[in-house]
Amino acid sequence: MQYMEDQLTIRLPRELSRALRQRATQMQRKPSEVVRIAVKEFLAIPERMRERPVERVRDLIGSLNSGIPDLATRHRDYIIKKLRRGG
């Protein structure tokens, strides 16, 4: 077993704590081991995937032409008009 140098104390909602204990039991591991696995997996996610969805598609924003010149500023009006027409 590896020597642990740092300690972290967290508070979990009862439901999450219960789910963690159940999963640890299923995996035949201690809850702390499951948490270490989860943190390691989270940190392995590429930075790009942790961005907000809008950041991941920012280069696409404004790249499509709807044919409606003021759609960006009057989108609400167009949606309401469409809803009132029923289609």
C-alpha positions in Angstrom: 0.0 0.0 0.0 1.1 3.5 -0.8 1.9 6.0 2.0 -0.6 8.8 1.9 1.0 12.2 2.5 -2.1 14.5 2.5 -5.4 14.2 4.1 -8.7 15.8 2.9 -11.9 15.9 4.9 -15.1 16.4 3.1 -18.8 16.6 4.1 -21.2 14.7 1.9 -25.0 14.7 1.8 -26.4 11.6 3.4 -27.6 10.2 0.1 -24.2 10.6 -1.5 -22.5 9.1 1.5 -24.8 6.1 1.4 -24.3 5.6 -2.3 -20.5 5.8 -1.8 -20.5 3.2 0.9 -22.7 0.9 -1.2 -20.4 1.2 -4.2 -17.3 0.7 -2.1 -18.9 -2.5 -0.7 -19.7 -3.7 -4.2 -16.1 -3.1 -5.3 -14.8 -4.6 -2.1 -12.9 -1.5 -1.3 -12.9 1.2 1.4 -14.9 4.4 0.6 -11.6 6.4 0.7 -10.2 4.2 -2.0 -13.3 4.8 -4.2 -12.9 8.5 -3.6 -9.3 8.4 -4.6 -10.2 6.5 -7.8 -12.9 9.1 -8.6 -10.6 12.1 -8.1 -7.9 10.5 -10.2 -10.4 9.8 -13.0 -11.8 13.4 -12.8 -8.3 14.9 -13.0 -7.5 12.7 -16.0 -10.4 14.4 -18.0 -8.8 16.7 -20.6 -9.2 20.4 -19.7 -11.2 21.0 -22.9 -13.9 18.6 -21.7 -14.2 20.4 -18.4 -15.1 23.7 -20.2 -18.6 24.9 -20.1 -20.5 23.7 -23.2 -20.7 27.2 -24.6 -16.9 27.4 -24.6 -16.6 24.1 -26.5 -18.8 25.5 -29.4 -17.7 29.2 -29.2 -16.1 28.9 -32.7 -19.5 27.8 -34.1 -21.5 30.7 -32.7 -22.6 33.0 -35.5 -21.2 30.7 -38.2 -24.6 29.7 -39.6 -26.8 32.0 -41.8 -30.5 31.8 -40.9 -31.5 34.3 -43.6 -33.0 36.5 -40.9 -30.7 39.5 -40.4 -31.9 40.5 -36.9 -32.5 37.1 -35.5 -29.8 37.5 -32.8 -31.4 40.7 -31.4 -35.1 39.8 -32.0 -35.0 36.0 -31.4 -37.7 36.2 -28.7 -40.1 38.0 -31.0 -39.6 35.3 -33.7 -40.2 32.5 -31.2 -43.4 34.1 -29.9 -44.7 34.7 -33.4 -43.9 31.1 -34.4 -45.7 29.8 -31.2 -48.8 31.9 -31.9 -49.0 30.6 -35.4 -48.9 27.0 -34.1 -45.9 25.9 -36.0 
